[in-house]
């Protein structure tokens, strides 16, 4: 599981000469929202995988080890905690912006 948020590279689109207006591809696209969505999907997949492994251990599947299951559970827990911290920081930033004097 990889939690690194890397910049999303968008394809370079040539604009007409003299145009300062961004094209549709340069507008609001991937960027932060795309990276956040990708990270949330990764955390969700990790949680689903750990739940599947837990179920397999409970059914005494000999192909699934307890150690593998415990590592998957810890990865899911760490990912969820990181997601929760990001959410709390975003809510705090939104609250700070909304409380600014104009």
Buried (B, 14 or more C-beta within 10 A) or exposed (E): EEEEEEEEEEEEEEEEEEEEEEEEEEEEEEEEEEBBEBBBEBBBEBBEBBEEBBEBBEEEEEEBEEEBBBEBBEBBEBBBEEBEEBEEEEEEEEEEEEEEEE
